[in-house]
Amino acid sequence: MTVSLAHTRILVADDQSDVARTLCRPLQKAGARLHFVTDGHTALEEIAARPYDLILIDMKMPPDEWGGLWLLRELHNRDWSIPTLVLSGEGSKQQVIEAVRLGMTDWIVKDAAGEELLERCTKVLTDALDQSLDVAGARLPAPLAHRFARYDRSADPDKKVFEGLLTLESVFRFVALLGLSNTPPAPLRGITAQRFAVPSMGTWFDVCAALASLPDAGNTFTRLFSCLVPERADRQPALDLVAARNGLAHGRSTPTTEETKRLDGLLRRFAHRALTSWRAELAVPTSMTYDGVMYSVDVLSLRGTGKPTPSKITTQTPVVTDQPFVVSRDADPIPLAPWMLVHRSAGSSFVRCLQFDGLKRGKGDLDADTPFMYAKTDDGDGVPTPAHAAATWRTLSPWTAP
């Protein structure tokens, strides 16, 4: 049977480059995209720069004598949860136990790798992707989690395709709004006032792509966008699905079986990468104190489809209560308003997210005070849209192309 690992990204950390390339040849033949590094430090730099679906780790490599354990320990300490498969021709039982304690997913002896590596990698990746939709509904930011949960529980094939396309659109939109919040304003190529006024699925993707091309694009945004399209070559499959969505919406065509499979694969890969590589979350501050050095902030974490989870963060930057932020251990909190707002019932933990959904245009031309429109992100009843002074065309206009 021919195994396909198309679109799979695997990082290989092994100081014996020639040996590693030989061992990994079956993975390459199966379509995996491999990147090779020779030590743990470089591996960490790669992991921080772009998402990987799986990491192959040689036990005995720099730094130190057992660099594989060093790398596993660093991944564990920094909260990276990417699946790891350890390769080793050496190592005691104690080292295997330590690797398991540090979160290793699987272990393979190098002498057996030629016969077993493809099968073992395929199993690790298949297990991760099989679980990705269920975990996405429990752990991704709430606006995404609600959509992934709807897609996951859809049983009717036609409805599932429709829900899948809406889920992909919600990914494009969330990533785009994060980019608008995380990047200094600049005209976006191909994004006109008319497109922003009534944004479509294609508009959201084009906003993401245009933002990613800016030299000052924010790291938190670019990291999440790379979970969707790690390389420019990955953009065309996403655009093909935009075309499929347009065809379905206008009654011209129904997505083919192959398009349906590509859609499911793209959603699962995004969920897997975002869950294991994007170390940030959506939160709403409820109170804040300052000790003269740092701000201590009580927040409600908007993760999954359940109730918000109370938590606490510290930051050197003050935040505005009852407005959503993306919180990361690697950066200051990123305010999402006015692109995303929340409605929180007074004295309760009930929180509903609302996302930018175009402009409330009248019969005349746009003016500076033309207000934003918002759409709810879950299945609940509608809630009032909170007022925000910046939710007008004045805020949006610097992003538009002539």
Secondary structure, 3 states (H helix, E strand, C coil): CCCCCCCCEEEEECCCHHHHHHHCHHHHHCCCEEEEECCHHHHHHHHHHCCCCEEEEECCCCCCCCHHHHHHHHHHHCCCCCCEEEEECCCCHHHHHHHHHCCCCEEEEHHHHHHHHHHHHHHHHHHHHHHHHHHHHHHCEHHHHHHHHHHHHCCCHHHHHHHHHHHHHHHHHHHHHHHHHHCCCCCCCCCCHHHHHCCCHHHHHHHHHHHHCCCCCCHHHHHHHHHHCCCHHHHHHHHHHHHHHHHHHCCCCCCCHHHHHHHHHHHHHHHHHHHHHCCEEEEEEEEEEECCCCEEEEEEECECCCCCEEEEEEECCCCCCCCCEEEECCEEEEECCCCEEEEECCCCCCEEEEEEEEECCCCCCCCCCCEEEEEECCCCCCCCCCCCCCCEHHHHHHHCCC
